Amino acid sequence: MRQSTPKHWDDYWKKQDDLDDAYSNEDRLIDGLLKLMDPKGKKILEVGGGSGRDSIRLAQMGADVTVIDYVESSLGVVARNAERAGVHITLVHGDALKMPFPEGTFDAVFHQGLMEHFRDEQPLLLENRRVLKSGGLVLIDVPQRFHIYTVFKQTLIAMNKWFAGWETQYSIEELEAIVKKAGFEVVGRYGDWMCPGFFYRAARRGLAGAGVKLPKYPRIPPFAQINDAWRGFWRRTPIAIYTYAMIGSIGRKP
């Protein structure tokens, strides 16, 4: 059975160190948190550190941020990026399913690009719930089921060529049902498209291997302005959540 292993992530994060060259999360997760909480002075945990981009932003807003990851190379990336940004983040090498924190430690827990690598999500979310204070928030950011990214990803998984080994994807209803099953009250949802889109990102990555460097964010008038206006209109519709590349659910611990 294919799975996502520490080696997959160690190999990946040893090659990823430049925040300026990596695409951001478009602040979707932080924007979702800010609607429900002022992070200043709050104890916030990121599970599965990645580049640490979101944690760095929250630390810049005055949060007391901890990052836990079971891959030391990821923590090294977070440490270097935090140093460059001039912020302090507490780094912990540990297992997301058995975290070394007392019950009720954090005001908020979040993870981006993590839960989809677990075939059984409940142990992860129950551990998130354990370390949260009463009334604390969990933010879970995952790939959306109905997207071309899913087709591409599942094709590579079937060929055993996916960089992370294995992962799944969710509709917003599936995600919220999982959050509720773990004992949270669902208090928010969010999502966003890839910007630029999937095909441009794939082309940019492929051409980079051939020594051709395309701009990270192409802005060609008037097409860029038309695209911005279209996205702004579509975002206000109830079906936009089913077209996003990434979606998130926010739960509150009773």
Buried (B, 14 or more C-beta within 10 A) or exposed (E): EEEBBEEBBBBBBEEBBEBEEBBBBBBBBBEBBEEEBEBEEBBBBBBBBBBBBBBBBBBBBEBBBBBBBBBEBBBBBBBBBBEEBEBEBBBBEBEBEEBEBEEEBBBBBBBBBBBBBBEEBEEBBEBBBBBBBEEBBBBBBBBBBBBEBBEBBBEEBEEEEBEBBBBBBBBBEBBBEBBEEBEBEBBBBBBBBBBBEBEBBEEBEEEEEEEEEBEBEEEEEEEEEEBEEEEEEEBEEEEBBBBBBBBBBBBBBE
